[in-house]
Amino acid sequence: MPDTAGGIGRRVRYWRLRRNLGRKQFADMIGRSTSWLDKVESGERDLVRLPVIELVADALAVDPGVLTDARAAARAADCVDAAEVGAIRAALGRYPGLATADTRPADVAHLARQADYVDHAWTSSHFTTVARRLPELLGAAQRAVLAAPPAEQVDAHRILVTSYRLASSMLLKFESHDVAWLAADRAMHTALAVDDTWSQARATRSVARAMTATGQRAEAVEILLGTSDRMRREVAGRPASLLSLHGMLHLAAAITAAEREDASWPCPCTRRPPGPPSAWSATTTPTTPTSAAPTSPSTASPPSSACTRPERHWTSPRPSATTPSPGCRRNAAPTSCST
């Protein structure tokens, strides 16, 4: 469905901004002036010649039909494309620490709000927002770790862990498993650099997910339970920030162990923490409930254990014809972060 000049111009502007290209930068890429670009984006000047449309589309890394056809444009706007996945990969290949030191102070509080916004976009399945903002967030977080004062180092490292974790999740979603593993490994090394339990738990989940994607389920369970054991004693003192993460690690370990379909694999809920029994917490040691002996077989209760679960019968849902592709958003964009 061909569109009007105004529609084409709006799409040129949309994709230019989505690619994080400035007006002059993009005009130079296509060999035009900024005034020419302004007229195109405002609809004052039409793009009618096919060679010019192809030139603009090539610079924006989109199909020409995305600029000229309303339906194709709507589909493309809702999905992450190869260029955006490539931008995340490219961001992981940059090392700000090897360049000239940036003496500008890092605004860690502002950067933390940006990281929270991108994290919320991920949990809201608004993947186009994540893809557009994540490469810049990765670079800013790396520079913040280098420039932040000692009092803000933990916060800066948490932002970088979040950035690497989101990069790993996005790359796993688009089946770039090797690079996803690299991002997860960087998240773990970043977390260990400041000995921050919150960061280590987050990074562990990311590493375990990357391991599972490459078939290393046994190793994934071990690292999940290892971090869970390590943080066990801190949970009681910091339940607001650590209790949910502790549960997340156990849940991930249980799901990963179940995927092995190996009855001999130990259930994570019966795993004992390291150290002598006297050091175990009464609130975290699994116990087997006991009851008085039944008076008759009819009143007897079946034996229970910490791993007993109700039997469930699962049926696989039918695939829906309207199911979005992996890169398509399903929810509305989150509210913009405050600046």
Legacy VTK file of the C-alpha trace (Angstrom):
# vtk DataFile Version 3.0
C-alpha trace
ASCII
DATASET POLYDATA
POINTS 339 float
0.000 0.000 0.000
1.935 3.061 -1.215
1.817 6.056 1.064
1.924 9.828 0.811
4.977 12.054 1.054
4.121 12.887 4.658
3.924 9.210 5.589
7.272 8.430 3.966
8.890 11.434 5.618
7.613 10.403 9.063
9.065 6.943 8.565
12.422 8.332 7.493
12.510 10.386 10.692
11.349 7.428 12.816
14.066 5.109 11.535
16.727 7.817 11.679
15.960 8.344 15.380
15.685 4.614 15.994
19.174 4.211 14.571
20.375 7.041 16.857
21.488 9.138 13.888
21.639 12.925 14.054
20.310 15.087 11.216
23.711 16.154 9.896
25.189 12.691 10.389
22.447 11.065 8.353
22.452 13.794 5.688
26.196 13.238 5.214
25.617 9.481 4.906
23.314 9.953 1.934
25.166 12.911 0.435
22.408 15.459 0.998
22.019 18.676 2.964
20.229 18.959 6.290
17.685 21.323 4.716
16.845 18.642 2.131
16.404 16.101 4.932
14.200 18.483 6.928
11.910 18.954 3.945
11.648 15.190 3.392
10.869 14.431 7.033
8.263 17.200 7.221
6.539 16.000 4.034
7.335 19.202 2.158
9.471 17.243 -0.305
8.422 13.875 -1.689
10.631 10.860 -2.307
9.443 9.576 -5.678
12.611 8.377 -7.400
13.383 4.748 -6.653
17.186 5.232 -6.541
16.803 7.904 -3.854
14.400 5.750 -1.842
16.839 2.841 -2.018
19.714 5.116 -0.983
17.823 6.341 2.092
16.620 2.825 2.981
20.134 1.413 2.645
21.526 4.085 4.984
18.800 3.235 7.508
19.387 -0.527 7.063
15.752 -1.226 6.194
13.920 -2.577 3.164
12.638 0.154 0.817
9.117 -1.170 1.348
9.352 -0.226 5.017
9.442 3.422 3.912
6.830 3.251 1.184
4.271 0.691 2.395
2.139 1.315 5.492
1.622 -2.350 6.391
5.280 -3.254 5.971
6.189 -0.210 8.039
3.855 -1.239 10.868
5.299 -4.766 10.987
8.892 -3.534 10.970
8.251 -0.937 13.662
7.136 -3.647 16.106
10.131 -5.943 15.648
13.821 -5.874 16.460
15.903 -6.263 13.322
19.357 -7.588 12.509
20.912 -4.132 12.532
19.908 -3.581 16.158
21.179 -6.986 17.255
24.417 -6.147 15.450
24.641 -2.859 17.351
24.509 -4.760 20.662
27.241 -7.095 19.479
29.335 -4.120 18.382
28.884 -2.409 21.765
30.296 -5.508 23.471
33.374 -5.173 21.258
34.317 -1.743 22.583
36.709 -1.236 25.497
36.544 2.325 26.864
39.316 1.512 29.350
41.840 1.208 26.517
41.043 4.664 25.143
42.064 8.024 26.550
40.745 8.401 30.083
37.478 10.333 30.320
37.879 12.901 33.080
34.203 13.898 33.128
32.428 12.865 36.360
29.906 10.083 35.980
26.272 10.829 36.843
25.605 7.442 38.398
22.126 8.340 39.665
20.972 9.401 36.189
22.535 6.314 34.643
20.779 4.102 37.209
17.417 5.530 36.120
18.259 4.775 32.495
19.220 1.200 33.388
15.968 0.742 35.331
14.023 2.046 32.332
15.672 -0.394 29.911
15.251 -3.244 32.405
11.551 -2.397 32.710
11.270 -2.318 28.908
12.691 -5.847 28.813
10.252 -7.198 31.410
7.430 -5.469 29.485
8.499 -7.287 26.284
9.138 -3.962 24.550
12.221 -5.268 22.815
12.566 -2.463 20.289
13.131 -0.028 23.162
15.789 -2.306 24.658
17.538 -2.706 21.323
17.578 1.033 20.684
18.882 2.100 24.104
21.084 -0.789 25.202
24.215 -0.100 23.096
24.495 3.430 24.462
23.789 2.206 28.005
26.589 -0.366 27.752
29.168 2.252 26.819
27.995 4.714 29.471
28.022 2.025 32.169
31.557 0.958 31.251
32.758 4.567 31.484
30.927 5.067 34.797
32.804 2.174 36.407
36.070 3.831 35.367
35.118 7.354 36.480
32.807 6.907 39.487
34.164 7.853 42.935
34.754 5.042 45.472
31.454 5.741 47.253
29.520 5.057 44.030
31.501 2.102 42.733
28.986 -0.539 43.862
26.125 1.323 42.183
28.167 1.788 39.003
29.047 -1.913 38.912
25.389 -2.835 39.410
24.453 -0.742 36.383
27.113 -2.469 34.296
25.944 -5.895 35.489
22.394 -4.972 34.468
23.624 -3.816 31.058
25.560 -7.020 30.400
22.657 -9.120 31.670
20.221 -7.415 29.297
22.669 -7.802 26.421
22.975 -11.526 27.129
19.197 -11.938 27.307
18.639 -10.079 24.040
21.312 -12.077 22.225
19.938 -15.365 23.552
16.520 -14.363 22.277
17.966 -13.959 18.790
20.096 -17.105 19.077
23.507 -15.456 19.213
24.509 -17.913 21.921
28.273 -17.476 21.799
28.150 -13.700 22.211
25.386 -14.065 24.810
27.728 -16.269 26.810
30.420 -13.570 26.551
28.040 -10.905 27.887
26.946 -13.124 30.778
30.561 -13.927 31.665
31.381 -10.212 31.735
28.425 -9.649 34.049
29.825 -12.225 36.454
33.362 -10.777 36.411
31.927 -7.309 36.984
29.924 -8.569 39.972
32.911 -10.335 41.499
35.036 -7.197 41.142
33.094 -5.460 43.943
31.996 -8.536 45.937
28.360 -7.440 45.781
25.873 -10.227 46.529
23.010 -8.570 44.627
25.159 -8.274 41.505
26.461 -11.829 41.856
22.950 -13.265 42.078
21.843 -11.345 38.995
24.945 -12.326 37.051
24.612 -15.966 38.095
21.123 -16.163 36.650
22.423 -14.719 33.385
25.356 -17.148 33.219
23.085 -20.095 34.010
20.687 -19.081 31.239
23.564 -18.900 28.755
24.830 -22.314 29.933
21.390 -23.839 29.513
21.147 -22.470 25.973
24.365 -24.312 25.058
23.269 -27.574 26.717
25.344 -27.216 29.903
22.459 -27.863 32.290
24.472 -29.676 34.945
26.945 -26.808 35.158
24.063 -24.317 35.254
22.489 -26.047 38.251
25.829 -26.131 40.068
26.506 -22.416 39.644
22.936 -21.526 40.658
23.143 -23.579 43.842
26.693 -22.450 44.533
25.692 -18.794 44.539
22.574 -19.637 46.545
24.712 -21.296 49.223
27.111 -18.365 49.247
24.392 -15.773 49.817
22.337 -17.841 52.279
23.669 -16.192 55.450
23.096 -12.683 54.083
19.453 -13.224 53.195
18.188 -13.000 56.784
19.878 -9.642 57.281
18.807 -8.150 53.935
15.517 -9.825 53.012
14.150 -6.828 51.099
16.920 -6.946 48.494
18.089 -10.563 48.578
15.208 -12.869 49.505
13.524 -12.757 46.095
16.872 -13.245 44.341
17.630 -16.249 46.566
14.299 -17.772 45.612
14.907 -16.972 41.958
18.144 -18.963 41.978
16.457 -21.986 43.585
13.566 -21.837 41.129
15.932 -21.610 38.163
17.959 -24.542 39.512
14.832 -26.658 39.976
13.564 -25.900 36.465
16.954 -26.592 34.903
17.302 -29.870 36.832
13.824 -30.910 35.699
14.792 -30.279 32.090
17.513 -32.915 32.451
14.785 -35.568 32.888
17.126 -37.440 35.192
15.471 -38.903 38.302
18.863 -39.430 39.936
19.647 -35.713 39.814
19.346 -34.278 43.355
16.442 -31.967 43.996
17.812 -28.455 44.744
15.502 -28.043 47.739
17.310 -30.845 49.630
20.786 -29.422 49.097
22.633 -28.725 52.344
24.658 -25.557 52.769
28.401 -25.858 53.306
29.758 -26.103 56.834
28.808 -28.119 59.919
25.115 -28.730 60.728
25.337 -26.293 63.632
25.887 -23.463 61.138
22.745 -24.197 59.152
19.889 -21.751 59.498
16.732 -23.163 60.948
14.720 -21.192 58.439
16.532 -22.559 55.414
17.169 -26.209 56.338
14.529 -28.417 54.688
12.789 -30.675 57.146
10.373 -33.548 56.864
7.150 -32.844 58.738
6.162 -35.457 61.290
2.777 -36.359 62.669
1.315 -38.737 65.222
0.908 -42.347 64.153
-2.478 -42.934 62.519
-4.994 -44.967 64.465
-6.126 -46.906 61.418
-5.044 -47.426 57.817
-7.975 -45.341 56.643
-6.706 -42.281 58.470
-3.043 -42.727 57.571
-1.364 -39.880 55.690
1.110 -40.593 52.899
4.745 -39.841 53.751
5.862 -36.386 52.671
9.205 -34.840 51.923
10.618 -31.460 51.028
10.474 -32.408 47.345
6.918 -33.729 47.233
4.796 -31.840 44.738
1.170 -32.370 43.611
0.909 -34.393 40.439
0.056 -32.275 37.446
-0.809 -33.138 33.890
0.338 -30.623 31.370
-0.863 -30.198 27.815
1.035 -28.242 25.211
-0.864 -25.203 23.951
-1.574 -25.007 20.266
0.542 -22.472 18.412
-1.421 -19.383 17.601
-1.395 -17.814 14.182
-1.152 -14.435 15.870
1.874 -15.298 17.991
4.452 -12.520 17.464
7.937 -13.253 16.210
10.756 -13.341 18.820
11.719 -9.755 18.157
8.233 -8.283 18.255
6.934 -6.309 21.189
3.738 -7.423 22.877
3.109 -4.620 25.328
3.077 -0.883 25.143
6.280 1.061 25.686
7.120 1.852 29.294
6.910 5.394 30.478
10.068 7.339 29.678
12.600 7.593 32.445
12.949 10.923 34.169
15.997 12.967 33.394
LINES 1 340
339 0 1 2 3 4 5 6 7 8 9 10 11 12 13 14 15 16 17 18 19 20 21 22 23 24 25 26 27 28 29 30 31 32 33 34 35 36 37 38 39 40 41 42 43 44 45 46 47 48 49 50 51 52 53 54 55 56 57 58 59 60 61 62 63 64 65 66 67 68 69 70 71 72 73 74 75 76 77 78 79 80 81 82 83 84 85 86 87 88 89 90 91 92 93 94 95 96 97 98 99 100 101 102 103 104 105 106 107 108 109 110 111 112 113 114 115 116 117 118 119 120 121 122 123 124 125 126 127 128 129 130 131 132 133 134 135 136 137 138 139 140 141 142 143 144 145 146 147 148 149 150 151 152 153 154 155 156 157 158 159 160 161 162 163 164 165 166 167 168 169 170 171 172 173 174 175 176 177 178 179 180 181 182 183 184 185 186 187 188 189 190 191 192 193 194 195 196 197 198 199 200 201 202 203 204 205 206 207 208 209 210 211 212 213 214 215 216 217 218 219 220 221 222 223 224 225 226 227 228 229 230 231 232 233 234 235 236 237 238 239 240 241 242 243 244 245 246 247 248 249 250 251 252 253 254 255 256 257 258 259 260 261 262 263 264 265 266 267 268 269 270 271 272 273 274 275 276 277 278 279 280 281 282 283 284 285 286 287 288 289 290 291 292 293 294 295 296 297 298 299 300 301 302 303 304 305 306 307 308 309 310 311 312 313 314 315 316 317 318 319 320 321 322 323 324 325 326 327 328 329 330 331 332 333 334 335 336 337 338
